Amino acid sequence: MKDFELCLCKKVMRSTLIKLIKTQRLTQLKEVQAESKAGSNCGGCNPEIEELIVIVNKKSNDIL
């Protein structure tokens, strides 16, 4: 999938969030917000961030 700015307010790229979720083993929106600031302004991207958390963690668990 092509990379894009997932959080427009804080200018955070999708790939940055994927890497952060994987390396920090984040499982909750509030953790991603604290680490990246993504989703902490208007909240419009929060549903996409929550979906990304599920997808990244599912793929990580499938590998284990």
N, CA, C and O atoms as a CHARMM CRD file, in Angstrom:
* protein
*
  256
    1    1 MET  N      0.84600  -1.18100   0.00000 PROA 1      0.00000
    2    1 MET  CA     0.00000   0.00000   0.00000 PROA 1      0.00000
    3    1 MET  C      0.89000   1.24300   0.00000 PROA 1      0.00000
    4    1 MET  O      1.94200   1.27900   0.63800 PROA 1      0.00000
    5    2 LYS  N      0.45000   2.22300  -0.71100 PROA 2      0.00000
    6    2 LYS  CA     1.18700   3.48200  -0.79100 PROA 2      0.00000
    7    2 LYS  C      1.11700   4.22000   0.55300 PROA 2      0.00000
    8    2 LYS  O      0.07500   4.24200   1.20800 PROA 2      0.00000
    9    3 ASP  N      2.23500   4.81700   0.94500 PROA 3      0.00000
   10    3 ASP  CA     2.28700   5.57100   2.18700 PROA 3      0.00000
   11    3 ASP  C      1.56900   6.91400   2.00800 PROA 3      0.00000
   12    3 ASP  O      1.56900   7.49100   0.92000 PROA 3      0.00000
   13    4 PHE  N      0.96600   7.39300   3.07800 PROA 4      0.00000
   14    4 PHE  CA     0.28800   8.68100   3.03300 PROA 4      0.00000
   15    4 PHE  C      0.23200   9.27000   4.44100 PROA 4      0.00000
   16    4 PHE  O      0.46300   8.57700   5.43200 PROA 4      0.00000
   17    5 GLU  N     -0.07600  10.54400   4.50400 PROA 5      0.00000
   18    5 GLU  CA    -0.22200  11.24100   5.77700 PROA 5      0.00000
   19    5 GLU  C     -1.54600  10.83000   6.39500 PROA 5      0.00000
   20    5 GLU  O     -2.60900  11.26300   5.95000 PROA 5      0.00000
   21    6 LEU  N     -1.48200   9.99700   7.41700 PROA 6      0.00000
   22    6 LEU  CA    -2.70100   9.50600   8.04200 PROA 6      0.00000
   23    6 LEU  C     -3.31200  10.56000   8.96100 PROA 6      0.00000
   24    6 LEU  O     -4.53200  10.71500   9.00600 PROA 6      0.00000
   25    7 CYS  N     -2.46700  11.28000   9.68900 PROA 7      0.00000
   26    7 CYS  CA    -2.95000  12.36700  10.54300 PROA 7      0.00000
   27    7 CYS  C     -2.53200  13.69100   9.90900 PROA 7      0.00000
   28    7 CYS  O     -1.36100  14.07100   9.94700 PROA 7      0.00000
   29    8 LEU  N     -3.48500  14.37200   9.34000 PROA 8      0.00000
   30    8 LEU  CA    -3.19200  15.63200   8.65600 PROA 8      0.00000
   31    8 LEU  C     -2.84800  16.74900   9.64200 PROA 8      0.00000
   32    8 LEU  O     -1.99200  17.58800   9.36000 PROA 8      0.00000
   33    9 CYS  N     -3.51300  16.75800  10.79400 PROA 9      0.00000
   34    9 CYS  CA    -3.27000  17.82300  11.78000 PROA 9      0.00000
   35    9 CYS  C     -1.83600  17.80400  12.29700 PROA 9      0.00000
   36    9 CYS  O     -1.19800  18.84900  12.42700 PROA 9      0.00000
   37   10 LYS  N     -1.34600  16.62600  12.58300 PROA 10     0.00000
   38   10 LYS  CA    -0.01000  16.49000  13.18100 PROA 10     0.00000
   39   10 LYS  C      1.03600  16.02700  12.16500 PROA 10     0.00000
   40   10 LYS  O      2.20100  15.82600  12.51000 PROA 10     0.00000
   41   11 LYS  N      0.61000  15.86200  10.91600 PROA 11     0.00000
   42   11 LYS  CA     1.52400  15.50100   9.82200 PROA 11     0.00000
   43   11 LYS  C      2.27000  14.19000  10.09600 PROA 11     0.00000
   44   11 LYS  O      3.49400  14.12900   9.98100 PROA 11     0.00000
   45   12 VAL  N      1.51400  13.13700  10.46100 PROA 12     0.00000
   46   12 VAL  CA     2.11400  11.84200  10.77700 PROA 12     0.00000
   47   12 VAL  C      1.77500  10.85800   9.65300 PROA 12     0.00000
   48   12 VAL  O      0.61700  10.68400   9.27600 PROA 12     0.00000
   49   13 MET  N      2.82400  10.22600   9.13800 PROA 13     0.00000
   50   13 MET  CA     2.67100   9.27300   8.03800 PROA 13     0.00000
   51   13 MET  C      2.19700   7.91300   8.54900 PROA 13     0.00000
   52   13 MET  O      2.47600   7.52200   9.68200 PROA 13     0.00000
   53   14 ARG  N      1.47500   7.20800   7.68500 PROA 14     0.00000
   54   14 ARG  CA     0.97900   5.86500   8.00600 PROA 14     0.00000
   55   14 ARG  C      2.14200   4.94600   8.36500 PROA 14     0.00000
   56   14 ARG  O      2.06000   4.19400   9.33600 PROA 14     0.00000
   57   15 SER  N      3.21700   5.00000   7.59300 PROA 15     0.00000
   58   15 SER  CA     4.37200   4.12500   7.83700 PROA 15     0.00000
   59   15 SER  C      5.00200   4.39400   9.20400 PROA 15     0.00000
   60   15 SER  O      5.50200   3.47400   9.85000 PROA 15     0.00000
   61   16 THR  N      4.97900   5.63600   9.63600 PROA 16     0.00000
   62   16 THR  CA     5.51300   5.98500  10.95600 PROA 16     0.00000
   63   16 THR  C      4.70100   5.31500  12.05400 PROA 16     0.00000
   64   16 THR  O      5.25400   4.79600  13.02400 PROA 16     0.00000
   65   17 LEU  N      3.38400   5.33100  11.88900 PROA 17     0.00000
   66   17 LEU  CA     2.51500   4.70800  12.89000 PROA 17     0.00000
   67   17 LEU  C      2.68700   3.19900  12.90400 PROA 17     0.00000
   68   17 LEU  O      2.70800   2.59100  13.97400 PROA 17     0.00000
   69   18 ILE  N      2.80900   2.58800  11.74000 PROA 18     0.00000
   70   18 ILE  CA     3.01300   1.13500  11.66600 PROA 18     0.00000
   71   18 ILE  C      4.28900   0.75100  12.40400 PROA 18     0.00000
   72   18 ILE  O      4.29400  -0.18000  13.21000 PROA 18     0.00000
   73   19 LYS  N      5.36000   1.46600  12.12600 PROA 19     0.00000
   74   19 LYS  CA     6.64000   1.17600  12.77300 PROA 19     0.00000
   75   19 LYS  C      6.53400   1.36300  14.28300 PROA 19     0.00000
   76   19 LYS  O      7.04500   0.54300  15.04600 PROA 19     0.00000
   77   20 LEU  N      5.88300   2.42300  14.71300 PROA 20     0.00000
   78   20 LEU  CA     5.71900   2.71300  16.13300 PROA 20     0.00000
   79   20 LEU  C      4.89100   1.63100  16.82800 PROA 20     0.00000
   80   20 LEU  O      5.25800   1.16500  17.90700 PROA 20     0.00000
   81   21 ILE  N      3.78900   1.23600  16.21900 PROA 21     0.00000
   82   21 ILE  CA     2.92200   0.19700  16.79000 PROA 21     0.00000
   83   21 ILE  C      3.70400  -1.11200  16.93200 PROA 21     0.00000
   84   21 ILE  O      3.61400  -1.78800  17.95700 PROA 21     0.00000
   85   22 LYS  N      4.46900  -1.46000  15.90100 PROA 22     0.00000
   86   22 LYS  CA     5.25900  -2.69800  15.94000 PROA 22     0.00000
   87   22 LYS  C      6.36500  -2.64700  16.98300 PROA 22     0.00000
   88   22 LYS  O      6.46800  -3.54100  17.82300 PROA 22     0.00000
   89   23 THR  N      7.18600  -1.61600  16.93800 PROA 23     0.00000
   90   23 THR  CA     8.37100  -1.57100  17.80000 PROA 23     0.00000
   91   23 THR  C      8.02900  -1.33900  19.26500 PROA 23     0.00000
   92   23 THR  O      8.69100  -1.87800  20.15200 PROA 23     0.00000
   93   24 GLN  N      6.99800  -0.53900  19.52100 PROA 24     0.00000
   94   24 GLN  CA     6.60900  -0.24000  20.90100 PROA 24     0.00000
   95   24 GLN  C      5.51600  -1.19100  21.40900 PROA 24     0.00000
   96   24 GLN  O      5.12600  -1.13600  22.57500 PROA 24     0.00000
   97   25 ARG  N      5.03200  -2.05900  20.51800 PROA 25     0.00000
   98   25 ARG  CA     3.96400  -3.01900  20.84800 PROA 25     0.00000
   99   25 ARG  C      2.73300  -2.32100  21.44000 PROA 25     0.00000
  100   25 ARG  O      2.20200  -2.71300  22.47900 PROA 25     0.00000
  101   26 LEU  N      2.30800  -1.27700  20.73500 PROA 26     0.00000
  102   26 LEU  CA     1.16400  -0.48600  21.18600 PROA 26     0.00000
  103   26 LEU  C     -0.13000  -1.19900  20.82800 PROA 26     0.00000
  104   26 LEU  O     -0.24900  -1.78000  19.74900 PROA 26     0.00000
  105   27 THR  N     -1.09400  -1.15300  21.73100 PROA 27     0.00000
  106   27 THR  CA    -2.36100  -1.83300  21.51600 PROA 27     0.00000
  107   27 THR  C     -3.58100  -0.94200  21.69900 PROA 27     0.00000
  108   27 THR  O     -4.71100  -1.37800  21.47500 PROA 27     0.00000
  109   28 GLN  N     -3.35800   0.30700  22.10700 PROA 28     0.00000
  110   28 GLN  CA    -4.47500   1.20400  22.36100 PROA 28     0.00000
  111   28 GLN  C     -4.24400   2.55100  21.68800 PROA 28     0.00000
  112   28 GLN  O     -3.11200   3.00800  21.52800 PROA 28     0.00000
  113   29 LEU  N     -5.33800   3.16100  21.30600 PROA 29     0.00000
  114   29 LEU  CA    -5.28800   4.47500  20.65700 PROA 29     0.00000
  115   29 LEU  C     -4.54600   5.50000  21.51500 PROA 29     0.00000
  116   29 LEU  O     -3.71700   6.25200  21.00100 PROA 29     0.00000
  117   30 LYS  N     -4.83200   5.53400  22.79500 PROA 30     0.00000
  118   30 LYS  CA    -4.20200   6.52600  23.67200 PROA 30     0.00000
  119   30 LYS  C     -2.68500   6.35800  23.71000 PROA 30     0.00000
  120   30 LYS  O     -1.96300   7.34000  23.88500 PROA 30     0.00000
  121   31 GLU  N     -2.19100   5.13200  23.55000 PROA 31     0.00000
  122   31 GLU  CA    -0.74400   4.89400  23.51000 PROA 31     0.00000
  123   31 GLU  C     -0.13900   5.48200  22.23600 PROA 31     0.00000
  124   31 GLU  O      0.91500   6.11700  22.26900 PROA 31     0.00000
  125   32 VAL  N     -0.82000   5.25800  21.12000 PROA 32     0.00000
  126   32 VAL  CA    -0.35000   5.80100  19.84000 PROA 32     0.00000
  127   32 VAL  C     -0.37100   7.32900  19.88800 PROA 32     0.00000
  128   32 VAL  O      0.56600   7.98000  19.42800 PROA 32     0.00000
  129   33 GLN  N     -1.42600   7.89100  20.43900 PROA 33     0.00000
  130   33 GLN  CA    -1.52500   9.35100  20.56000 PROA 33     0.00000
  131   33 GLN  C     -0.38900   9.90800  21.41700 PROA 33     0.00000
  132   33 GLN  O      0.20200  10.93100  21.06900 PROA 33     0.00000
  133   34 ALA  N     -0.08000   9.25300  22.51900 PROA 34     0.00000
  134   34 ALA  CA     0.97200   9.72500  23.41900 PROA 34     0.00000
  135   34 ALA  C      2.34400   9.66100  22.76100 PROA 34     0.00000
  136   34 ALA  O      3.17100  10.55100  22.95600 PROA 34     0.00000
  137   35 GLU  N      2.58100   8.62400  21.99400 PROA 35     0.00000
  138   35 GLU  CA     3.89700   8.42800  21.37500 PROA 35     0.00000
  139   35 GLU  C      4.10100   9.24900  20.10800 PROA 35     0.00000
  140   35 GLU  O      5.22000   9.66700  19.81300 PROA 35     0.00000
  141   36 SER  N      3.01600   9.48400  19.35300 PROA 36     0.00000
  142   36 SER  CA     3.16400  10.12100  18.03900 PROA 36     0.00000
  143   36 SER  C      2.44100  11.46300  17.90700 PROA 36     0.00000
  144   36 SER  O      2.73800  12.24000  17.00000 PROA 36     0.00000
  145   37 LYS  N      1.51400  11.73100  18.79100 PROA 37     0.00000
  146   37 LYS  CA     0.61100  12.88800  18.73500 PROA 37     0.00000
  147   37 LYS  C     -0.46400  12.74300  17.66200 PROA 37     0.00000
  148   37 LYS  O     -1.37300  13.57000  17.58800 PROA 37     0.00000
  149   38 ALA  N     -0.37600  11.71100  16.83400 PROA 38     0.00000
  150   38 ALA  CA    -1.40000  11.47700  15.80800 PROA 38     0.00000
  151   38 ALA  C     -2.74400  11.22200  16.47400 PROA 38     0.00000
  152   38 ALA  O     -2.82300  10.48600  17.45800 PROA 38     0.00000
  153   39 GLY  N     -3.79100  11.82200  15.94600 PROA 39     0.00000
  154   39 GLY  CA    -5.13300  11.62600  16.46400 PROA 39     0.00000
  155   39 GLY  C     -5.44100  12.41800  17.72200 PROA 39     0.00000
  156   39 GLY  O     -6.52100  12.27400  18.29500 PROA 39     0.00000
  157   40 SER  N     -4.51100  13.25000  18.15700 PROA 40     0.00000
  158   40 SER  CA    -4.71300  13.96700  19.41700 PROA 40     0.00000
  159   40 SER  C     -5.23800  15.38700  19.23500 PROA 40     0.00000
  160   40 SER  O     -5.41600  16.11400  20.21300 PROA 40     0.00000
  161   41 ASN  N     -5.48300  15.78100  17.99700 PROA 41     0.00000
  162   41 ASN  CA    -5.99600  17.13700  17.75800 PROA 41     0.00000
  163   41 ASN  C     -7.49400  17.08200  17.47600 PROA 41     0.00000
  164   41 ASN  O     -8.29400  17.22400  18.40100 PROA 41     0.00000
  165   42 CYS  N     -7.88200  16.88400  16.24900 PROA 42     0.00000
  166   42 CYS  CA    -9.31200  16.88500  15.91900 PROA 42     0.00000
  167   42 CYS  C     -9.94900  15.50900  16.10500 PROA 42     0.00000
  168   42 CYS  O    -11.16100  15.40500  16.29600 PROA 42     0.00000
  169   43 GLY  N     -9.13400  14.45400  16.04800 PROA 43     0.00000
  170   43 GLY  CA    -9.65500  13.10400  16.23700 PROA 43     0.00000
  171   43 GLY  C    -10.24800  12.47200  14.99800 PROA 43     0.00000
  172   43 GLY  O    -10.73300  11.34200  15.05300 PROA 43     0.00000
  173   44 GLY  N    -10.21800  13.17800  13.88200 PROA 44     0.00000
  174   44 GLY  CA   -10.80800  12.64100  12.66000 PROA 44     0.00000
  175   44 GLY  C    -10.15200  11.36800  12.15000 PROA 44     0.00000
  176   44 GLY  O    -10.79500  10.56100  11.47800 PROA 44     0.00000
  177   45 CYS  N     -8.88700  11.18600  12.46100 PROA 45     0.00000
  178   45 CYS  CA    -8.17000   9.99700  11.98300 PROA 45     0.00000
  179   45 CYS  C     -8.18500   8.85600  12.99800 PROA 45     0.00000
  180   45 CYS  O     -7.64400   7.78500  12.72000 PROA 45     0.00000
  181   46 ASN  N     -8.78700   9.05800  14.15500 PROA 46     0.00000
  182   46 ASN  CA    -8.78200   8.02600  15.19100 PROA 46     0.00000
  183   46 ASN  C     -9.34300   6.68100  14.73900 PROA 46     0.00000
  184   46 ASN  O     -8.75900   5.65100  15.07300 PROA 46     0.00000
  185   47 PRO  N    -10.45600   6.64300  13.99000 PROA 47     0.00000
  186   47 PRO  CA   -10.93700   5.33900  13.51600 PROA 47     0.00000
  187   47 PRO  C     -9.90000   4.61900  12.64000 PROA 47     0.00000
  188   47 PRO  O     -9.75400   3.40000  12.73500 PROA 47     0.00000
  189   48 GLU  N     -9.19300   5.35400  11.80200 PROA 48     0.00000
  190   48 GLU  CA    -8.16100   4.75100  10.95400 PROA 48     0.00000
  191   48 GLU  C     -6.98500   4.26800  11.79400 PROA 48     0.00000
  192   48 GLU  O     -6.41500   3.21500  11.50800 PROA 48     0.00000
  193   49 ILE  N     -6.62000   5.01100  12.81000 PROA 49     0.00000
  194   49 ILE  CA    -5.52300   4.60300  13.68500 PROA 49     0.00000
  195   49 ILE  C     -5.91000   3.34100  14.45100 PROA 49     0.00000
  196   49 ILE  O     -5.10600   2.41900  14.58000 PROA 49     0.00000
  197   50 GLU  N     -7.13400   3.30100  14.95500 PROA 50     0.00000
  198   50 GLU  CA    -7.59900   2.11200  15.67800 PROA 50     0.00000
  199   50 GLU  C     -7.60000   0.88200  14.77000 PROA 50     0.00000
  200   50 GLU  O     -7.22300  -0.20900  15.19800 PROA 50     0.00000
  201   51 GLU  N     -8.01900   1.05600  13.53200 PROA 51     0.00000
  202   51 GLU  CA    -8.00900  -0.04600  12.56900 PROA 51     0.00000
  203   51 GLU  C     -6.56900  -0.49600  12.29800 PROA 51     0.00000
  204   51 GLU  O     -6.29900  -1.69400  12.21200 PROA 51     0.00000
  205   52 LEU  N     -5.66900   0.43900  12.16800 PROA 52     0.00000
  206   52 LEU  CA    -4.26300   0.13500  11.92400 PROA 52     0.00000
  207   52 LEU  C     -3.66200  -0.64500  13.10000 PROA 52     0.00000
  208   52 LEU  O     -2.88300  -1.57500  12.89300 PROA 52     0.00000
  209   53 ILE  N     -4.01900  -0.27200  14.31800 PROA 53     0.00000
  210   53 ILE  CA    -3.54700  -0.99000  15.50700 PROA 53     0.00000
  211   53 ILE  C     -3.96500  -2.44900  15.43600 PROA 53     0.00000
  212   53 ILE  O     -3.15500  -3.34200  15.68400 PROA 53     0.00000
  213   54 VAL  N     -5.21700  -2.69400  15.10000 PROA 54     0.00000
  214   54 VAL  CA    -5.73700  -4.06600  15.00100 PROA 54     0.00000
  215   54 VAL  C     -4.99400  -4.84500  13.91500 PROA 54     0.00000
  216   54 VAL  O     -4.55900  -5.97300  14.14300 PROA 54     0.00000
  217   55 ILE  N     -4.85400  -4.24500  12.74800 PROA 55     0.00000
  218   55 ILE  CA    -4.20400  -4.91300  11.61900 PROA 55     0.00000
  219   55 ILE  C     -2.74900  -5.23500  11.92900 PROA 55     0.00000
  220   55 ILE  O     -2.30600  -6.36300  11.71500 PROA 55     0.00000
  221   56 VAL  N     -2.00700  -4.26400  12.42600 PROA 56     0.00000
  222   56 VAL  CA    -0.57900  -4.46400  12.71000 PROA 56     0.00000
  223   56 VAL  C     -0.39500  -5.52200  13.79000 PROA 56     0.00000
  224   56 VAL  O      0.47100  -6.38800  13.66300 PROA 56     0.00000
  225   57 ASN  N     -1.19200  -5.46700  14.84400 PROA 57     0.00000
  226   57 ASN  CA    -1.06300  -6.44100  15.92400 PROA 57     0.00000
  227   57 ASN  C     -1.50000  -7.83200  15.49400 PROA 57     0.00000
  228   57 ASN  O     -0.92600  -8.82300  15.94600 PROA 57     0.00000
  229   58 LYS  N     -2.49700  -7.92500  14.63700 PROA 58     0.00000
  230   58 LYS  CA    -2.92900  -9.22800  14.12800 PROA 58     0.00000
  231   58 LYS  C     -1.81800  -9.85700  13.28800 PROA 58     0.00000
  232   58 LYS  O     -1.53000 -11.04500  13.43200 PROA 58     0.00000
  233   59 LYS  N     -1.19700  -9.07100  12.41600 PROA 59     0.00000
  234   59 LYS  CA    -0.10500  -9.58200  11.58800 PROA 59     0.00000
  235   59 LYS  C      1.07400 -10.00000  12.45000 PROA 59     0.00000
  236   59 LYS  O      1.71400 -11.01400  12.17000 PROA 59     0.00000
  237   60 SER  N      1.36800  -9.24000  13.48600 PROA 60     0.00000
  238   60 SER  CA     2.47700  -9.58700  14.38800 PROA 60     0.00000
  239   60 SER  C      2.18800 -10.88800  15.11900 PROA 60     0.00000
  240   60 SER  O      3.08400 -11.71400  15.29300 PROA 60     0.00000
  241   61 ASN  N      0.94100 -11.07900  15.55000 PROA 61     0.00000
  242   61 ASN  CA     0.56800 -12.29600  16.25800 PROA 61     0.00000
  243   61 ASN  C      0.55000 -13.50000  15.31600 PROA 61     0.00000
  244   61 ASN  O      0.86200 -14.61500  15.73600 PROA 61     0.00000
  245   62 ASP  N      0.19600 -13.29300  14.07000 PROA 62     0.00000
  246   62 ASP  CA     0.18200 -14.39500  13.09700 PROA 62     0.00000
  247   62 ASP  C      1.59000 -14.90900  12.83500 PROA 62     0.00000
  248   62 ASP  O      1.78900 -16.09400  12.56800 PROA 62     0.00000
  249   63 ILE  N      2.56400 -14.00900  12.91200 PROA 63     0.00000
  250   63 ILE  CA     3.95300 -14.38300  12.66800 PROA 63     0.00000
  251   63 ILE  C      4.49000 -15.20700  13.83700 PROA 63     0.00000
  252   63 ILE  O      5.28700 -16.12500  13.64100 PROA 63     0.00000
  253   64 LEU  N      4.05100 -14.87500  15.05100 PROA 64     0.00000
  254   64 LEU  CA     4.51400 -15.58400  16.24200 PROA 64     0.00000
  255   64 LEU  C      3.86300 -16.89900  16.29300 PROA 64     0.00000
  256   64 LEU  O      4.10600 -17.67300  17.21900 PROA 64     0.00000
